[in-house]
Amino acid sequence: MADADIRIVGGDLEMLAASLGELRDGIGSLGLSGPLERIGAAMPGSRSSGSTGSAVSGLESQRASLGSRYGDVGEGVRDLASAHRRNDEFVAREAVAIGDAVSEASVTQWARARGMM
């Protein structure tokens, strides 16, 4: 896999998680059965009528699965954002504790660059 230059700034991961949640909700609200049920009702007793129910069931299952996957990825992104935030806070605290090895001004600058101050 090729290296990629990815620049994530404060709020990007949270925005991605929110967008994934919106996708999950949008997919969850899709009503597939309504339009497809009319096919079976238009041709009662036909092979198409019987196949329509199976097709609707399969599509509903796939829709639910896809929505669930977006939800899982969104939750993972929220967890990742939380882990990054905790790591940044830990590094900032520990850098201050080092004392003379790191000037307070550089720690403050680092924390401000990450939106922590």
C-alpha positions, 0 to 999 in steps of 0.5 A, spaced: 500 500 500 502 506 498 504 511 503 498 517 503 499 524 506 493 524 511 492 531 515 487 530 520 485 537 524 481 537 530 474 535 529 475 531 523 474 524 526 468 527 530 465 530 523 466 523 520 463 519 525 457 524 525 456 523 517 457 515 518 451 516 523 447 520 518 448 515 513 446 509 517 440 513 519 438 514 512 439 507 510 435 505 516 429 509 513 429 507 506 422 503 505 424 498 500 418 493 501 412 498 499 414 499 492 416 492 491 410 489 494 406 492 488 409 488 483 406 482 487 399 485 488 399 487 480 400 479 478 397 475 484 399 467 483 404 469 478 412 466 479 413 474 479 409 475 485 412 469 489 419 472 487 417 479 489 417 477 496 423 473 496 427 479 493 424 484 498 426 480 504 433 479 501 434 487 500 431 488 507 436 484 510 442 487 505 439 494 507 439 492 515 446 489 514 449 495 510 446 500 515 449 496 521 456 496 518 456 504 517 454 504 525 459 500 527 465 504 523 462 510 526 462 507 533 470 505 531 471 512 529 468 515 535 473 511 539 479 513 535 477 520 536 477 519 543 483 515 544 487 520 540 484 526 545 486 522 551 493 521 548 494 528 546 492 530 553 497 525 556 503 527 552 501 534 554 501 533 561 507 529 561 511 534 557 510 539 562 512 534 568 519 533 564 520 540 566 527 543 564 527 538 558 522 541 555 520 549 555 513 550 558 512 555 552 513 549 547 508 545 550 503 551 550 504 552 543 503 544 542 497 544 546 494 550 542 496 547 535 491 541 537 486 545 540 487 543 547 488 550 550 
